[in-house]
Amino acid sequence: MTARPFQTGDLLHLTRAASPQFVKPIIVRVIREMKDRHTYYGWTWIEAYELDAAGDAVAKRELFVRREGSRPLRLPLRQAAPARGTNRPNRVP
């Protein structure tokens, strides 16, 4: 059985199970899976944003990961604060 490809917006928790490089686990938001690169069976390249504790992107990275070791996260998306001045009614001159 083949796991589904990573999709834009997927949140992944990457630990040593995903790759030895993740001694310190990280959370990333997938930009895309780079299917044009040749890899070993069960491994893939992804382009992703590394996220900090607040969920903000802090670095754009290209990562070589084991698909089976990449744990998907299901976190609610934060709602952005409304832009300043948007609570005023529209005025027509």
N, CA and C of each residue as an Amber inpcrd file, in Angstrom:
protein
   279
   0.8480000  -1.1820000   0.0000000   0.0000000   0.0000000   0.0000000
   0.8900000   1.2400000   0.0000000   0.6040000   2.1870000  -0.8640000
   1.3910000   3.4040000  -0.9920000   0.7020000   4.5440000  -0.2580000
   1.4690000   5.2790000   0.5460000   0.9250000   6.4370000   1.2430000
   0.6370000   7.5390000   0.2360000  -0.3270000   8.3920000   0.5570000
  -0.6610000   9.4820000  -0.3630000   0.4930000  10.4700000  -0.4300000
   0.6590000  11.1400000  -1.5470000   1.7250000  12.1550000  -1.6590000
   1.4640000  13.2990000  -0.6840000   2.5340000  13.9440000  -0.2550000
   2.3720000  15.1350000   0.5710000   1.7550000  16.2260000  -0.2870000
   0.8930000  17.0240000   0.3130000   0.2140000  18.0890000  -0.4090000
   0.5400000  19.4360000   0.2120000   0.4050000  20.4780000  -0.5780000
   0.6210000  21.8330000  -0.1040000  -0.2400000  22.0850000   1.1300000
   0.3980000  22.6140000   2.1800000  -0.3240000  22.9320000   3.4050000
  -0.2800000  21.8450000   4.4600000   0.1560000  20.6290000   4.1030000
   0.2590000  19.5630000   5.1010000   1.2260000  19.9890000   6.1990000
   0.8620000  19.7210000   7.4440000   1.7490000  19.9580000   8.5770000
   2.3570000  18.6280000   8.9760000   3.6870000  18.6030000   9.1250000
   4.3910000  17.3750000   9.4640000   5.2670000  17.5830000  10.6870000
   5.2700000  16.5870000  11.5660000   6.1940000  16.5570000  12.7020000
   7.3240000  15.6240000  12.2880000   8.5320000  16.1680000  12.1800000
   9.6800000  15.4020000  11.7130000  10.6190000  15.1160000  12.8720000
  10.8550000  13.8220000  13.1100000  11.7570000  13.3690000  14.1630000
  12.8120000  12.4680000  13.5270000  13.6130000  11.8180000  14.3620000
  14.6310000  10.8910000  13.8450000  14.0020000   9.7650000  13.0410000
  12.7210000   9.4790000  13.2500000  12.0390000   8.4540000  12.4590000
  11.9420000   8.8860000  10.9940000  11.9110000  10.1990000  10.7480000
  11.8320000  10.7270000   9.3870000  13.2070000  10.8260000   8.7470000
  14.2420000  11.1060000   9.5610000  15.6120000  11.2110000   9.0580000
  16.5550000  11.4240000  10.2410000  17.7630000  10.8750000  10.1720000
  18.7230000  11.0830000  11.2610000  19.0560000  12.5590000  11.5060000
  18.8050000  13.4270000  10.5240000  19.1260000  14.8490000  10.6960000
  18.2510000  15.5350000  11.7380000  17.1250000  14.9270000  12.1000000
  16.1890000  15.5680000  13.0250000  16.4010000  15.0860000  14.4530000
  17.6170000  15.2850000  14.9720000  17.9080000  14.9840000  16.3670000
  16.9890000  15.8430000  17.2310000  16.8490000  17.0990000  16.8410000
  15.8730000  17.9900000  17.4620000  14.6600000  18.0130000  16.5320000
  13.5070000  17.4880000  16.9740000  12.3220000  17.4490000  16.1100000
  11.8860000  18.8460000  15.6660000  11.3040000  18.9080000  14.4630000
  10.7720000  20.1660000  13.9400000   9.3840000  19.9360000  13.3670000
   8.6550000  21.0240000  13.2050000   7.3510000  20.9880000  12.5330000
   7.4820000  21.8270000  11.2750000   6.9630000  21.2880000  10.1590000
   7.0340000  22.0010000   8.8860000   5.6680000  22.0420000   8.2210000
   5.4960000  23.0570000   7.3730000   4.3230000  23.1480000   6.5010000
   4.8170000  22.9220000   5.0780000   4.2760000  21.9110000   4.4220000
   4.7300000  21.5150000   3.0930000   4.3500000  22.5580000   2.0530000
   5.3290000  22.9090000   1.2280000   5.0770000  23.7500000   0.0620000
   4.7610000  22.8310000  -1.1190000   5.6370000  21.8330000  -1.3100000
   5.4080000  20.8580000  -2.3770000   6.3200000  19.6600000  -2.1730000
   5.9040000  18.5470000  -2.7370000   6.7550000  17.3730000  -2.7980000
   7.4750000  17.4330000  -4.1340000   8.7930000  17.2860000  -4.1150000
   9.5970000  17.4350000  -5.3260000   9.7510000  16.0590000  -5.9950000
   8.7980000  15.7250000  -6.8410000   8.7440000  14.4050000  -7.4640000
   9.7350000  14.2290000  -8.5970000  10.3820000  15.3120000  -9.0160000
  11.3260000  15.2200000 -10.1230000  12.7060000  14.7440000  -9.6750000
  12.9070000  14.5750000  -8.3720000  14.1980000  14.1020000  -7.8530000
  14.1450000  12.6010000  -7.5910000  15.1740000  11.9000000  -8.0310000
  15.2580000  10.4580000  -7.8220000  15.6370000  10.1880000  -6.3670000
  14.9320000   9.2540000  -5.7280000  15.2070000   8.9350000  -4.3320000
  15.1880000   7.4300000  -4.1240000  15.5360000   7.0140000  -2.9290000
  15.4210000   5.6170000  -2.5390000  13.9690000   5.3100000  -2.2150000
  13.5910000   4.0380000  -2.3060000  12.2200000   3.6300000  -2.0020000
  11.8550000   4.0470000  -0.5690000  10.7070000   4.6990000  -0.4350000
  10.2190000   5.1120000   0.8710000  10.6950000   6.4910000   1.3040000
  11.5730000   7.1070000   0.5280000  12.0940000   8.4350000   0.8310000
  11.5890000   9.4300000  -0.2040000  11.5430000  10.7010000   0.1640000
  11.1120000  11.7380000  -0.7650000  11.7420000  13.0760000  -0.3790000
  11.7960000  13.9660000  -1.3470000  12.2310000  15.3430000  -1.1170000
  10.9980000  16.2170000  -0.9820000  11.0010000  17.0940000   0.0190000
   9.9230000  18.0770000   0.1420000  10.5370000  19.4650000   0.2850000
   9.8120000  20.4370000  -0.2030000  10.1350000  21.8350000   0.0450000
   9.1160000  22.2810000   1.0850000   9.5950000  22.8980000   2.1770000
   8.6920000  23.2110000   3.2830000   9.1820000  24.4280000   4.0540000
   8.2490000  25.0040000   4.8120000   8.5880000  26.0590000   5.7580000
   8.7190000  25.4320000   7.1400000   9.8400000  25.6780000   7.8140000
   9.9850000  25.2620000   9.2020000   9.2140000  26.2570000  10.0610000
   8.4490000  25.7490000  11.0200000   7.6030000  26.5950000  11.8530000
   8.1620000  26.6980000  13.2640000   7.9670000  27.8700000  13.8860000
   8.3710000  28.0340000  15.2850000   7.2120000  27.6160000  16.1900000
   7.3740000  27.7970000  17.4960000   6.3640000  27.3730000  18.4660000
   5.0250000  28.0880000  18.2760000   5.0590000  29.2950000  17.7110000
   3.8230000  30.0520000  17.4690000   3.1600000  29.6710000  16.1480000
   3.8180000  28.8240000  15.3560000   3.2620000  28.4240000  14.0660000
   3.6560000  29.3340000  12.9270000   4.6160000  30.2280000  13.1680000
   5.0820000  31.1400000  12.1180000   6.2590000  30.5190000  11.3780000
   6.3180000  30.7670000  10.0730000   7.4190000  30.2540000   9.2580000
   8.7050000  31.0020000   9.6200000   9.7680000  30.2320000   9.8830000
  11.0480000  30.8510000  10.2470000  12.1500000  30.5280000   9.2440000
  11.9430000  29.4950000   8.4060000  12.9530000  29.1310000   7.4050000
  12.3050000  28.3130000   6.3020000  12.7690000  28.5280000   5.0850000
  12.3310000  27.7220000   3.9450000  13.4070000  26.6580000   3.7320000
  12.9980000  25.3860000   3.6450000  13.9680000  24.3060000   3.5830000
  13.5900000  23.2720000   2.5330000  14.6180000  22.5860000   2.0070000
  14.4280000  21.4050000   1.1700000  14.9040000  20.2310000   2.0110000
  14.0210000  19.2550000   2.2250000  14.3040000  18.1750000   3.1560000
  14.1430000  16.8120000   2.5000000  15.0420000  15.8930000   2.8300000
  15.0030000  14.5160000   2.3610000  14.4950000  13.6890000   3.5350000
  13.2850000  13.1310000   3.4230000  12.6390000  12.4790000   4.5600000
  12.0750000  11.1100000   4.1980000  11.9860000  10.2630000   5.2120000
  11.2790000   8.9820000   5.0810000   9.7950000   9.2620000   5.2110000
   9.0410000   8.8300000   4.2230000   7.5940000   9.0480000   4.2450000
   6.9570000   8.4010000   5.4920000   7.3600000   7.1600000   5.8070000
   6.7760000   6.4450000   6.9430000   7.0950000   7.1150000   8.2780000
   8.1960000   7.8220000   8.3740000   8.5860000   8.4630000   9.6220000
   8.0570000   9.8690000   9.7930000   7.3790000  10.4000000   8.7840000
   6.8430000  11.7640000   8.8220000   5.4330000  11.7180000   9.3850000
   5.2430000  12.2820000  10.5690000   3.9340000  12.2210000  11.2150000
   3.0870000  13.4310000  10.8550000   1.9330000  13.2070000  10.2230000
   1.0520000  14.3440000   9.9060000   0.4190000  14.9000000  11.1770000
   0.2500000  16.2090000  11.2140000  -0.4020000  16.8880000  12.3340000
  -1.7290000  17.4510000  11.8570000  -2.6870000  17.4580000  12.7310000
  -3.9780000  18.0440000  12.4190000  -4.2480000  19.1600000  13.4290000
  -3.6300000  20.2950000  13.1750000  -3.7880000  21.4480000  14.0580000
  -4.7170000  22.4640000  13.4170000  -5.5550000  23.1020000  14.2030000
  -6.4050000  24.1450000  13.6210000  -5.5470000  25.3220000  13.1720000
  -5.9330000  25.9130000  12.0710000  -5.2220000  27.0920000  11.5790000
  -5.5700000  28.2830000  12.4510000  -4.5530000  29.0970000  12.7360000
  -4.7970000  30.3170000  13.4920000  -5.5510000  31.2920000  12.6120000
  -6.4370000  32.0490000  13.2160000  -7.1130000  33.0950000  12.4590000
  -6.3170000  34.3690000  12.6130000  -6.0380000  34.9880000  11.5140000
  -5.2830000  36.2370000  11.5340000  -6.1180000  37.3350000  12.1720000
  -5.4490000  38.2120000  12.8710000  -6.1400000  39.3520000  13.4650000
  -6.6320000  40.2600000  12.3450000  -7.7990000  40.8780000  12.5090000
  -8.2890000  41.7720000  11.4560000  -7.3520000  42.9610000  11.2690000
  -7.2590000  43.4140000  10.0560000  -6.4100000  44.5760000   9.7590000
  -6.9570000  45.7890000  10.4830000  -6.0680000  46.6810000  10.8450000
  -6.4930000  47.8820000  11.5700000  -7.4410000  48.7090000  10.7180000
  -8.4800000  49.1860000  11.3540000  -9.4080000  50.0680000  10.6580000
 -10.4700000  49.3400000   9.8450000 -10.5130000  48.0210000   9.9060000
 -11.4930000  47.2900000   9.0990000 -12.8530000  47.2050000   9.7620000
 -12.9480000  47.6160000  11.0390000 -14.2380000  47.5300000  11.7070000
 -15.0980000  48.7700000  11.4950000 -14.5980000  49.7300000  10.7330000
 -15.3780000  50.9370000  10.4200000 -16.3000000  50.6680000   9.2280000
 -17.5080000  51.2300000   9.2630000 -18.3820000  51.0610000   8.1070000
 -17.8290000  51.8140000   6.8840000 -18.0920000  51.2830000   5.7300000
 -17.6720000  51.9680000   4.4970000 -18.4840000  53.2480000   4.3260000
 -17.8060000  54.3130000   4.0350000 -18.4940000  55.5850000   3.8310000
 -18.4080000  55.9720000   2.3680000 -19.5010000  56.4060000   1.8480000
 -19.5340000  56.8590000   0.4680000 -19.6790000  58.3650000   0.4770000
 -18.7780000  59.1080000  -0.1910000 -18.8560000  60.5860000  -0.1790000
 -20.0870000  61.1080000  -0.8790000
